[in-house]
Amino acid sequence: MGIPLFVPSPKLLSSLNLIDDNDCNGMHSMSGTHPQKHEDTVHGNRSPESHSPEDVQYWLQFTMYYQWPHITTFDSWKQLMQLLSAAFTEGNTFLYDIHMKMMKFNAQREAVAVNTWSDLIRNISVHDNGQLRNIPEDYQTAIKSIYGLERIQID
């Protein structure tokens, strides 16, 4: 769609205390315990379950808004108003330019996705010896061909 997006910077967003669902929907926090940190973590002491503004700001950088190109971020409401005011000044092509860049990026992303899926399907459908793989039409047929059973049952 290529709609220009204006998103609060991680610093501004973390300062607003709006992020409160970063604990896996309460799954493990109900018991008052959190999972052990992986010994090879590259994130230092930053916990994704922490509600400190610094930790929230750190983890926000990995969300899609801050990973995608051509997203306009702002550090204050005043800066947002300045950006919007400038964007709607007569003759300014800022929004159109962002739109076109987003459309180009989306086309490139689509091409990569289609090529990746095409390669994956091609690799799945052919044995190492070059013969076509017999892929079952449905789940029941697959279970019967693999296990010789009509259904898998746990007793």
C-alpha positions in Angstrom: 0.0 0.0 0.0 2.9 2.3 0.6 1.2 4.5 3.2 3.7 6.8 4.9 3.9 5.9 8.6 4.9 8.3 11.4 5.9 6.3 14.5 7.2 7.5 17.9 10.9 6.8 18.4 11.7 3.9 20.8 12.8 6.6 23.3 9.5 8.5 23.1 7.4 5.4 23.1 9.2 3.8 26.1 8.8 7.1 28.0 5.0 7.0 27.5 4.6 3.8 29.6 2.1 2.3 27.0 3.9 -1.0 26.6 2.6 -3.4 29.2 2.2 -6.7 27.3 5.8 -7.7 27.0 5.7 -10.6 29.4 4.4 -13.3 27.0 0.8 -12.5 27.9 1.4 -13.5 31.5 2.2 -17.1 30.7 5.2 -17.5 32.9 4.9 -14.4 35.0 1.9 -15.7 36.8 4.2 -17.9 38.9 6.5 -15.0 39.6 9.3 -16.6 37.8 10.9 -15.8 34.4 12.8 -18.2 32.1 16.5 -18.4 32.5 18.6 -16.2 30.3 20.4 -18.1 27.6 24.1 -18.3 28.4 25.1 -17.0 24.9 22.8 -14.0 24.9 23.9 -11.0 23.0 21.5 -8.8 24.9 23.4 -8.4 28.1 21.2 -7.9 31.1 18.3 -6.6 29.1 15.2 -8.6 30.0 12.3 -8.6 27.5 10.0 -8.9 30.6 11.4 -5.8 32.2 9.2 -2.7 32.3 12.1 -0.3 32.8 12.1 2.5 30.1 15.6 1.6 29.1 14.8 -2.1 28.6 11.6 -1.4 26.8 13.4 1.1 24.5 16.1 -1.6 23.8 13.6 -4.3 22.9 11.4 -1.9 20.8 14.3 -1.6 18.3 13.4 -5.1 17.1 9.8 -4.4 16.3 8.7 -4.1 12.7 8.3 -0.4 12.7 12.0 0.1 13.5 13.2 -2.6 11.2 11.4 -1.5 8.0 12.9 1.2 5.8 11.1 4.5 5.0 9.3 4.8 8.4 9.4 8.3 9.8 10.1 8.4 13.5 9.7 11.4 15.8 11.2 12.1 19.2 8.5 14.5 20.4 4.9 15.6 19.6 6.4 19.0 18.6 8.7 17.3 16.1 5.7 15.3 14.7 3.7 18.5 14.1 6.8 20.0 12.4 7.1 16.9 10.1 3.5 16.9 9.2 3.4 20.6 8.7 6.4 20.4 6.3 5.0 17.4 4.6 1.7 19.2 3.7 3.4 22.4 2.5 2.5 23.0 -1.1 5.1 21.6 -3.5 6.6 19.3 -0.9 7.0 15.8 -2.3 8.1 14.2 1.0 5.0 11.9 1.4 4.9 11.0 -2.3 8.7 10.1 -2.2 8.1 7.9 0.9 5.2 6.3 -0.9 7.2 5.5 -3.9 10.2 4.1 -1.9 7.8 1.9 0.1 6.2 0.6 -3.1 9.6 -0.3 -4.5 10.7 -2.0 -1.2 7.4 -3.9 -1.1 7.9 -5.1 -4.7 11.4 -6.3 -3.8 10.2 -8.0 -0.6 7.4 -9.8 -2.6 9.9 -11.0 -5.2 12.2 -12.4 -2.5 9.3 -14.1 -0.8 8.0 -15.7 -4.0 11.5 -16.8 -5.0 12.1 -18.2 -1.5 8.8 -20.2 -1.5 9.4 -21.4 -5.0 12.8 -22.7 -4.1 11.5 -24.3 -1.0 8.7 -26.1 -2.8 11.0 -27.2 -5.6 13.4 -28.6 -3.0 10.7 -30.4 -1.2 9.2 -31.9 -4.3 12.4 -33.5 -5.6 14.4 -36.3 -4.0 18.2 -36.0 -3.9 18.3 -38.5 -6.8 16.2 -36.1 -9.0 13.0 -38.1 -8.9 9.8 -36.4 -8.0 8.7 -37.0 -4.4 5.2 -38.5 -3.8 3.5 -35.9 -1.7 0.3 -37.1 -0.1 -2.9 -35.2 -0.9 -4.0 -34.9 2.7 -3.1 -35.6 6.3 -4.9 -38.9 6.6 -3.2 -40.3 3.5 0.2 -39.1 4.9 -0.4 -40.9 8.2 -1.4 -44.1 6.5 1.6 -44.1 4.2 4.1 -43.3 6.9 2.8 -45.3 9.8 0.3 -47.8 8.2 -2.4 -46.4 10.5 -5.8 -44.9 9.9 -5.1 -42.4 12.6 -2.5 -41.6 15.4 -3.9 -42.2 18.8 -2.4 -41.7 22.2 -3.6 -44.3 24.8 
